[in-house]
Amino acid sequence: MRISVTVDGTQYTDDVEPRLLLVHYLRERLGKVGTVVGCDTSNCGACTVHLDGHSVKSCSVLAVQADGSEITTVEGLARDGNLHPVQQAFQDNHALQCGFCTPGMIMQSIDLLADNADPDEAAVRAGLEGNLCRCTGYQNIVRAVRDAAQKMRGGAGPEAEQVSERPVTAGGGA
Amino acid sequence: MTSTLEPEVGKARRRKEDARLITGRTRWTDNITLPGMLHLAVLRSPVAHARITRIDTSAALELPGVVAVYTASDLDPEGAIALPCAWPITPDMKHPRRPVLAADTVHFAGEGVAVVVARDAYLAHDALEAIDVDYEELPVVLDMEAALADGAPLVHPELETNRNALWVFDSGEAGTGGDVAAAIDEAGASDDAIVLTRRFRQQRLVPAFMEPRSTVVDPTGAQTTIWSATQVPHILKTMTALTLGLPEHKVRVIAPDVGGGFGGKIAVLPEETMAVLVALKLGRPVKWTESRSECMITAHHGRDQIQDITIAARRDGTITALKVDLIADMGAYLGLVTPGVPILGAFMFNAIYKIPAYRFACTNVFTNKTLTDAYRGAGRPEATFAIERIMDELAAELGMDPMRLREQNWIKHEEFPYTTVCGLTYDSGNYEAATGRAMELFDYEGLRREQQQRRESGDPVQLGLGISTYTEMCGLAPSRVLGSLSYGAGGWEHAAIRMLPTGKVEVVTGSSPHGQGHETAWSQIVADQLGVAFEDVEVIHGDTQSSHKGLDTYGSRSLTVGGIAVVKAAEKVVAKARKVAAHMMECSEDDLEFAEGKFTVRGTDKSTGIGDIALAVFAAHDLPDGIEPTLDAEAVYDPENFSFPHGTHLCAAEVDTETGRVRLRSYVCVDDVGRAVNPLIVEGQVHGGLAQGIAQALFEEAVHDESGTLTTGTFADYLLPSAADLPSFTTDRTETPATSNPLGVKGVGEAGTIASTPAVVNAVVDAVRHMGVNDIEMPCSPLRVWAAIHRRDPGGSGIGGAEAGGGLGSISSTEGGVQ
């Protein structure tokens, strides 16, 4: 099947097998190896990307289902050499060790902050429940997400991440 | 200018590693693609023990895109290849051959029987479906005690027993302490003493690093290059050469970015070996990347022990003897250090306590399960769990406060250095200081009062307090000690420093990281040693071509061994530079002071920076006679002793007596890891360690059904905790510098895991002890806790004793619950 997608701002048109998973399309066909595969039961969330502005586990989406969509991966977050505030917060708060879960964790955190601009600790923990990390014990990830929330202002993130259908509260959004 | 540079060591530097990891510019092994690369998929046995009577690969071979299908008879026709075990713990240890692929018999569910080579991974996996294998099932043996019983089915009939080895340490025989049997008899006969015996179960765990294992082999260069998601590239290189008879100088191993290991990637894999064989056979690059499900059944597991502990004490609380009888499950084969893992615990059951008589005996046993090997802590969490659990039980028997009992028996800070009943010398520590700080942060007394109130009011939610005052031996290891334990290698580490003409510095380390932050920490160390900027240091690792010598990363050894090697190399650079500086400034070497990167002629303001010296040496126009034009230096450091971090962990757990649910209300730990090179990294290591230790206490268990199938074979069934399952931890540190190394550092990587498990279980048991409960088997799931409170045998009642994940029941219906 022929699909057309925009990934991190670049348009691609490809013939793909109907069974091809989006994550394998990104990795094997487009060379977007920043997005990784950590499990085969959609539990770990390492492969999380944004599909039309919302986080999805790209191991649970077929490439053909993404036809006509805009996809953002961890590789497409930085703008003009500037890190996304969530990326920066992950470094500032030592929210990663081996870094394998980090792409998914960052993408999910951005999605979480789009829904709730100022989450408390419990809300962050609940919002990241679908993303597993074996290194950090999550404490610094939670800290990073809350730190990013404080630093983010409406429009700080890429356009694809902005949730236009709900009002952006002061000091949040993104 | 006389400005003083702030030392780098001790600074909470943000990590250098992060820049690529947060932007997806990563180099995981599975990211690598090479021209003409083929993909491997391994067909695995669905049964735990069977004779293979027929394998038909012909249909698979006819599928489009399939290049080859190999079985054992293709890859190892002589049946001569044996994957290595580097730790023959006793001279008479039984050691089955571990093949690349099973030839005629499979010994655990998941063992490889054939490998498909195809143009892409999808096609390779499709072809697995087309391979036809007939299995004639053999009886399985899964329970460790059943495996040791007379007439048990044998995992490896050619060994004539399921017993791998018996390893004993006896303080009376070793001359390091008294006679245990006599001490226990004496206590048993006295009204003024008690003898307490308990059985604890260390359930089987899965290391569950986030990056599945992967290997790429390129046979097209002068050296055959192996990329692998491994903790041990140097060991893999040497072992691959030895295992396959390849010339070692024709093998290069690269561990690129590695996504966690926790001991689970200390291995030489059948799949790595298989990939080398296939690549060499076809003359083309190949890649094998496992799925998570494949990882769960084939990557080695950890723990899995039955611990029979006997402790004797006087009624005043003074411990007089400790006897430890272990049975440890090896699984079906021996991995790189499988048989030695429980032995690493032998020296740690006595922990921080002054115990006059001690005996440890461990029986290693084969079963038809995935092999076990190192998992974070490797032997020491098991030991710490047993001693810290029985200290609580002893306190309960004696009617003493459990912290008071510990205090009475631990080594006082003024007694260091202290030689234990195992003959180890603890160089430094201050258990009083760490405990005092932890008790203060925790509000121990206040929580005890609340516990009392809840008991009195019959609150359905009871509160329990758990203590773990631990130490561990880490920084593996003094080579002579490893030699005395029959380990197959030494425990040194290598470092090299290259001074570049522009004053920048390259540091080569043999310690290969997989998330620990070596690039940052080593930069901090070198910045201080050479007086160069943190940013001017590049750390090179993980490729045997550039980092040619090393023993890699495990056992909390990187800093205390590898980091010290870096210091030693830096000292040599400074010594070389000193000669050149003296020549340049026309003075005696003795008149030079080196500080903050500059040699200054004592009593003058004349100085030369190390960068200027590096440039002068590069030009080499005017060097002193007999001096080689290089400042570069290397060092191999072999520690004289282990490092002994310690700390006090306190856990408050709320137990809902109506549902059995456990909620961790607070967790406080104060660790003493000596001097911290980077407090941010230390804190991160502690957090992650706690999460894994708590997960053993409450969530995780690898469960096999009665036929030997792993029922917790996915992340849907094996309960890795998520952010929502864990509390925030309160962490703090005391600093008692190690006296065994120039930085005063101790290991930190395993401490949190070692300490936390017993703290949590002690808290859960403490919450319901007044209801007649004195043990709950791990993981303390709601069902097990509920069953313990309500006196139900979770096995016997048919509701499943090992409900973690799959809920399909444990292998032994008699285990679990109230003892």
Interface residues (C-beta under 8 A of the other chain):
Chain A: E17 R19 L20 H24 R27 E28 K32 V33 G34 T35 V36 V37 G38 C39 D40 T41 N43 C44 A46 T73 V74 E75 L77 A78 L83 Q87 F90 Q91 D92 H94 L96 Q97 C98 G99 F100 C101 T102 P103 I106 E121 V124 R125 A126 L128 E129 G130 N131 L132 C133 R134 C135 T136 G137 Y138 Q139 N140 I141 V142
Chain B: R14 R15 E17 D18 A19 L21 I22 T23 G24 R25 T26 W28 D30 N31 D120 Y122 A208 F209 M210 E211 P212 D257 V258 G259 G260 F262 S291 R292 S293 H514 G515 Q516 G517 L680 I681 E683 G684 Q685 H687 G688 G689 L690 A691 Q692 T714 F715 A716 L720 S722 A723 A724 L726 S728 F729 G752
